[in-house]
Amino acid sequence: MAISRNLAVLAAAVMTGLGAAPAQAQTAVDANPFRDGKQLTMLIGFGPGGGYDRWGRTVARHIGRHLPGKPNGVPQNLPGAGSYNAANTLFSVSPKDGTVMGIIARDAPLGRLTGQTGARFDPLTISWIGTPTTETNVCISNAKAAVKSVADLQTTELILGETGAGTGTRSYPKALSSILGMKFKLIAGFPSSSDVFLAMERGEVDGICESLDSVHGKKPDWIPKKIVNVLFQGGDEINPEIKDVPSILQFAKTEQQKAEIRFLYAGQGIGRPFVAPPDLPPARLKMLRDAFNATMKDPEFIAEVTKQNLDLDPRTGEQLEKLIREIYATPKEIVEKIGELIK
């Protein structure tokens, strides 16, 4: 009887052990969200051809090599409302398993803080993956336009194309019109900055406020050949590439105006932000961040970025998350004023 009992115990232990191995294997497989042929979906908050589209597609082409299972990155343009459509989808609709990420406007995270219509995502809880670059924004005008300098903006109206609420193409000139009395007229309805550039060539609009790398990337001869005037620049600091172009801060007459302009341009430090849904399992968030960071150092990625004349100056997801929290600590009176100005 004792022998029988011992055999029964041994048999049970063996069966338990046999059952444990598949369970452990399944757990290991489950750590890879790209099993069974799943791909990485890359949502792009703007239409084809613009700077965000170029960055989104470039990262999508390379990041898969640094993810488990080496999935393909599948870009999906989801334009509208200055990338709020994409941001809201990532926040509320996309699966929270690490198989979806996207790129949104650098100024979109300010939308909830400033009460922008359509900003239904929370920048403090969405998952920040990283940015391949920080930004310098420039306001440019056609060389043939009447406005050729900041001084001209005090007396002569400049017609600008803009790509929607939540983008610098709209927010910067709209706010500066009030803060500094600059005369801008905004023409809406353009899906991307590429469409505005085309409208500038056709003479339908006279200019745009857009990132410097976007201008360089899509129209590399415009600034060197003086096809456009660079009226002023905005960002964390003077960009050495255009060191002779004045900073917008130089035109502030009071410390209050300087504080308002610094908050207005806070998005330049956010660059071209890549985000993922909130509440990702920690391992999945780390997976995406590690893959993004590895992509930024990938020789093939760097070669393509260089070929496209894009400016690579990456920041990590942790750095972006810290910056967002600092921005959200801005004094309420400044936030409320800028929020009203850019609506």
C-alpha positions as CSV (number, residue, x, y, z in Angstrom):
1,M,0.0,0.0,0.0
2,A,2.8,2.4,0.8
3,I,4.5,1.6,-2.5
4,S,1.2,2.3,-4.3
5,R,0.7,5.6,-2.5
6,N,4.3,6.6,-3.4
7,L,3.8,5.7,-7.0
8,A,0.6,7.7,-7.1
9,V,2.4,10.7,-5.6
10,L,5.2,10.4,-8.1
11,A,2.8,10.1,-11.0
12,A,1.0,13.2,-9.9
13,A,4.2,15.1,-9.6
14,V,5.3,14.0,-13.0
15,M,2.0,15.1,-14.5
16,T,2.1,18.4,-12.7
17,G,5.6,18.9,-14.1
18,L,4.5,18.0,-17.6
19,G,1.7,20.5,-17.3
20,A,3.9,23.3,-16.0
21,A,6.3,23.3,-19.0
22,P,3.6,24.3,-21.5
23,A,2.2,26.9,-19.2
24,Q,5.7,28.5,-18.8
25,A,6.3,28.3,-22.5
26,Q,2.9,30.0,-23.1
27,T,3.8,32.8,-20.7
28,A,7.1,33.3,-22.6
29,V,5.3,33.4,-25.9
30,D,2.7,35.8,-24.5
31,A,5.5,38.3,-23.7
32,N,5.7,38.8,-27.5
33,P,2.6,40.8,-28.7
34,F,3.6,40.2,-32.3
35,R,3.0,36.4,-32.4
36,D,0.6,34.9,-34.9
37,G,1.6,37.4,-37.6
38,K,0.6,40.6,-35.8
39,Q,2.2,43.7,-37.0
40,L,3.0,47.1,-35.5
41,T,0.5,49.7,-36.4
42,M,1.9,53.3,-36.7
43,L,-0.8,55.9,-36.6
44,I,0.2,59.2,-38.2
45,G,-1.8,62.2,-37.1
46,F,-1.5,64.1,-40.4
47,G,-1.9,63.4,-44.1
48,P,0.8,62.1,-46.4
49,G,3.8,64.3,-47.3
50,G,4.3,66.4,-44.2
51,G,7.1,66.3,-41.6
52,Y,5.1,64.1,-39.2
53,D,4.3,61.7,-42.0
54,R,8.0,61.4,-43.0
55,W,9.1,60.8,-39.4
56,G,6.3,58.4,-38.8
57,R,7.0,56.3,-41.9
58,T,10.7,56.4,-41.4
59,V,10.5,55.1,-37.8
60,A,7.9,52.5,-38.9
61,R,10.3,51.1,-41.5
62,H,13.1,50.5,-38.9
63,I,11.7,50.0,-35.4
64,G,10.4,46.4,-36.2
65,R,14.0,45.1,-36.2
66,H,14.2,46.0,-32.5
67,L,10.9,44.5,-31.4
68,P,10.2,40.8,-30.5
69,G,9.4,38.8,-33.6
70,K,10.7,41.6,-35.9
71,P,7.2,42.8,-37.0
72,N,6.6,45.0,-40.0
73,G,5.7,48.6,-39.1
74,V,2.5,49.5,-40.9
75,P,1.9,53.3,-41.2
76,Q,-1.7,54.5,-41.1
77,N,-2.5,58.1,-41.7
78,L,-5.3,59.4,-39.4
79,P,-5.4,63.1,-40.1
80,G,-7.8,65.6,-38.6
81,A,-8.1,68.3,-35.9
82,G,-4.4,68.9,-35.8
83,S,-3.7,65.3,-34.9
84,Y,-6.3,65.1,-32.1
85,N,-8.0,62.4,-34.1
86,A,-5.0,60.2,-33.8
87,A,-4.2,61.1,-30.2
88,N,-7.8,60.4,-29.1
89,T,-7.8,57.1,-30.9
90,L,-4.5,56.0,-29.3
91,F,-5.9,57.1,-25.9
92,S,-9.3,55.5,-26.0
93,V,-9.6,53.0,-28.9
94,S,-6.3,51.4,-29.7
95,P,-5.4,48.1,-28.0
96,K,-3.2,48.4,-25.0
97,D,-0.9,45.6,-25.8
98,G,2.1,47.3,-27.5
99,T,1.0,46.6,-31.0
100,V,-0.1,50.2,-31.8
101,M,1.8,53.5,-31.4
102,G,1.7,56.8,-33.3
103,I,3.1,60.2,-33.9
104,I,1.1,63.4,-32.9
105,A,1.6,67.1,-33.1
106,R,4.2,68.6,-30.8
107,D,1.6,71.1,-29.5
108,A,-1.2,68.6,-29.2
109,P,-0.3,67.8,-25.6
110,L,-1.0,71.4,-24.7
111,G,-4.6,71.0,-25.9
112,R,-6.1,69.6,-22.7
113,L,-4.2,72.1,-20.6
114,T,-5.5,75.0,-22.6
115,G,-9.0,73.8,-23.1
116,Q,-8.9,73.1,-26.8
117,T,-12.0,71.6,-28.3
118,G,-11.3,68.0,-29.4
119,A,-8.4,67.3,-27.1
120,R,-9.9,64.2,-25.3
121,F,-6.7,62.5,-24.3
122,D,-4.7,63.0,-21.1
123,P,-1.0,63.8,-21.8
124,L,-0.2,62.9,-18.2
125,T,-1.3,59.3,-18.6
126,I,-0.7,58.5,-22.3
127,S,2.5,56.5,-22.9
128,W,5.4,58.6,-24.1
129,I,7.8,56.6,-26.3
130,G,10.2,59.3,-27.5
131,T,11.0,61.9,-30.1
132,P,13.7,61.7,-32.8
133,T,14.3,65.4,-32.7
134,T,13.6,68.6,-30.9
135,E,12.3,71.5,-33.0
136,T,12.8,75.1,-34.0
137,N,9.8,76.8,-35.5
138,V,10.1,79.4,-38.1
139,C,7.6,81.8,-39.7
140,I,8.4,82.2,-43.3
141,S,7.0,84.4,-46.1
142,N,7.4,84.2,-49.9
143,A,10.2,86.5,-51.1
144,K,7.6,88.2,-53.3
145,A,5.2,88.9,-50.4
146,A,4.9,92.4,-49.0
147,V,6.0,91.2,-45.5
148,K,9.7,90.7,-45.4
149,S,10.5,91.3,-41.8
150,V,8.9,91.4,-38.3
151,A,8.7,95.2,-38.6
152,D,6.4,94.7,-41.6
153,L,4.1,92.6,-39.6
154,Q,3.1,95.6,-37.5
155,T,1.6,97.3,-40.5
156,T,1.0,94.7,-43.2
157,E,-1.1,91.5,-43.1
158,L,0.6,88.2,-43.9
159,I,-1.7,85.4,-45.2
160,L,-0.7,82.1,-43.7
161,G,-1.8,78.5,-44.4
162,E,-2.5,76.4,-41.3
163,T,-3.1,72.7,-40.7
164,G,-5.6,72.7,-37.8
165,A,-6.1,73.3,-34.1
166,G,-3.3,71.9,-31.9
167,T,-0.6,72.7,-34.5
168,G,2.0,75.5,-34.5
169,T,0.8,76.5,-38.0
170,R,-2.3,77.8,-36.2
171,S,-1.4,78.4,-32.6
172,Y,1.7,80.5,-32.9
173,P,0.5,83.2,-35.3
174,K,-2.9,83.3,-33.7
175,A,-1.4,83.9,-30.2
176,L,1.3,86.3,-31.5
177,S,-1.3,88.4,-33.1
178,S,-2.7,89.2,-29.7
179,I,0.5,89.2,-27.6
180,L,2.7,91.2,-29.9
181,G,0.2,92.8,-32.3
182,M,1.5,91.0,-35.4
183,K,-0.9,91.0,-38.4
184,F,-1.6,87.5,-39.5
185,K,-4.5,86.1,-41.5
186,L,-5.0,82.4,-41.3
187,I,-6.4,80.2,-44.0
188,A,-7.5,76.8,-42.7
189,G,-8.3,73.4,-44.3
190,F,-4.8,72.2,-45.3
191,P,-4.2,68.5,-44.4
192,S,-0.5,68.9,-44.0
193,S,2.3,71.5,-44.4
194,S,3.1,70.0,-47.8
195,D,-0.3,71.3,-49.0
196,V,0.5,74.7,-47.6
197,F,3.9,74.8,-49.4
198,L,2.1,73.9,-52.6
199,A,-0.3,76.8,-52.0
200,M,2.6,79.1,-51.4
201,E,4.1,78.1,-54.8
202,R,0.7,78.8,-56.4
203,G,0.4,82.2,-54.7
204,E,-2.7,81.2,-52.8
205,V,-1.1,82.0,-49.4
206,D,2.0,84.0,-48.5
207,G,3.6,81.9,-45.8
208,I,3.5,79.4,-42.9
209,C,4.8,79.0,-39.4
210,E,6.4,75.6,-39.5
211,S,9.3,73.5,-38.1
212,L,12.7,74.3,-39.6
213,D,13.4,70.6,-40.4
214,S,10.1,70.4,-42.3
215,V,11.1,73.3,-44.5
216,H,14.6,71.9,-45.0
217,G,13.2,68.4,-45.7
218,K,10.5,69.3,-48.3
219,K,11.9,72.5,-49.7
220,P,15.7,72.4,-49.1
221,D,16.5,75.3,-51.5
222,W,13.9,77.7,-50.1
223,I,16.0,79.2,-47.4
224,P,19.5,79.0,-49.0
225,K,18.3,80.5,-52.2
226,K,16.2,83.1,-50.4
227,I,13.0,82.0,-52.1
228,V,11.4,82.7,-48.7
229,N,12.1,85.2,-45.9
230,V,12.7,83.7,-42.5
231,L,11.0,86.3,-40.3
232,F,11.7,84.9,-36.8
233,Q,12.4,81.6,-35.0
234,G,11.0,80.1,-31.8
235,G,12.3,77.3,-29.6
236,D,14.3,76.5,-26.5
237,E,17.3,78.3,-27.8
238,I,18.7,80.0,-31.0
239,N,19.2,77.4,-33.7
240,P,22.8,77.7,-34.9
241,E,21.8,76.8,-38.5
242,I,19.9,80.2,-38.6
243,K,21.7,82.1,-36.0
244,D,21.1,85.4,-37.7
245,V,17.3,85.0,-37.6
246,P,15.9,86.7,-34.5
247,S,14.2,84.8,-31.8
248,I,10.6,85.7,-31.2
249,L,11.5,86.5,-27.6
250,Q,13.4,89.5,-28.8
251,F,10.2,91.2,-29.6
252,A,8.6,90.8,-26.2
253,K,8.4,94.1,-24.4
254,T,7.6,92.8,-20.9
255,E,8.5,89.8,-18.7
256,Q,4.8,88.8,-18.8
257,Q,5.0,88.6,-22.6
258,K,8.2,86.6,-22.4
259,A,6.5,84.1,-20.0
260,E,3.5,83.8,-22.3
261,I,5.7,83.2,-25.4
262,R,7.9,80.6,-23.6
263,F,4.8,78.6,-22.7
264,L,3.4,79.1,-26.2
265,Y,6.5,77.5,-27.7
266,A,6.9,74.8,-25.0
267,G,6.0,72.2,-27.6
268,Q,9.3,72.8,-29.5
269,G,11.0,70.8,-26.8
270,I,8.5,67.9,-27.4
271,G,9.7,67.7,-31.0
272,R,8.0,65.0,-33.1
273,P,6.5,62.9,-30.3
274,F,5.7,59.2,-30.6
275,V,3.1,57.9,-28.1
276,A,1.2,54.8,-27.3
277,P,-2.0,54.1,-25.4
278,P,-2.2,54.6,-21.7
279,D,-2.1,51.8,-19.1
280,L,0.3,49.6,-21.1
281,P,1.7,46.7,-19.1
282,P,5.1,47.9,-17.8
283,A,7.0,45.3,-19.8
284,R,5.2,46.4,-23.0
285,L,6.0,50.1,-22.4
286,K,9.6,49.2,-21.8
287,M,9.6,47.1,-25.0
288,L,8.4,50.1,-27.1
289,R,10.7,52.6,-25.4
290,D,13.8,50.3,-25.8
291,A,13.0,49.6,-29.4
292,F,12.6,53.3,-30.1
293,N,15.9,54.1,-28.4
294,A,17.6,51.3,-30.3
295,T,16.2,52.6,-33.6
296,M,17.6,56.1,-32.9
297,K,21.1,54.5,-32.9
298,D,20.5,52.1,-35.8
299,P,22.9,52.8,-38.7
300,E,20.3,52.1,-41.3
301,F,17.9,54.4,-39.7
302,I,20.5,57.1,-39.3
303,A,21.5,56.8,-43.0
304,E,17.9,57.2,-44.1
305,V,17.3,60.2,-41.8
306,T,20.5,61.8,-43.2
307,K,19.4,61.1,-46.8
308,Q,16.0,62.8,-46.1
309,N,17.8,65.8,-44.6
310,L,16.1,65.4,-41.3
311,D,17.6,66.6,-38.0
312,L,18.2,63.7,-35.6
313,D,18.4,64.9,-32.0
314,P,16.4,62.3,-30.0
315,R,14.9,62.4,-26.5
316,T,13.7,59.4,-24.6
317,G,10.1,58.7,-23.5
318,E,11.2,59.3,-19.9
319,Q,12.5,62.7,-20.9
320,L,9.3,63.6,-22.7
321,E,7.2,62.5,-19.7
322,K,9.2,64.7,-17.4
323,L,8.9,67.7,-19.7
324,I,5.1,67.2,-20.0
325,R,4.8,67.3,-16.2
326,E,6.8,70.5,-16.0
327,I,4.7,72.1,-18.7
328,Y,1.5,71.2,-16.8
329,A,2.9,73.0,-13.8
330,T,2.8,76.3,-15.6
331,P,1.0,79.1,-13.6
332,K,-2.7,79.0,-14.2
333,E,-3.0,82.6,-15.4
334,I,-0.5,82.1,-18.3
335,V,-2.2,78.8,-19.3
336,E,-5.6,80.3,-19.3
337,K,-4.5,83.3,-21.4
338,I,-2.7,81.3,-24.0
339,G,-5.6,78.8,-24.1
340,E,-8.0,81.6,-24.9
341,L,-5.7,83.0,-27.6
342,I,-5.2,79.8,-29.6
343,K,-8.9,78.6,-29.6
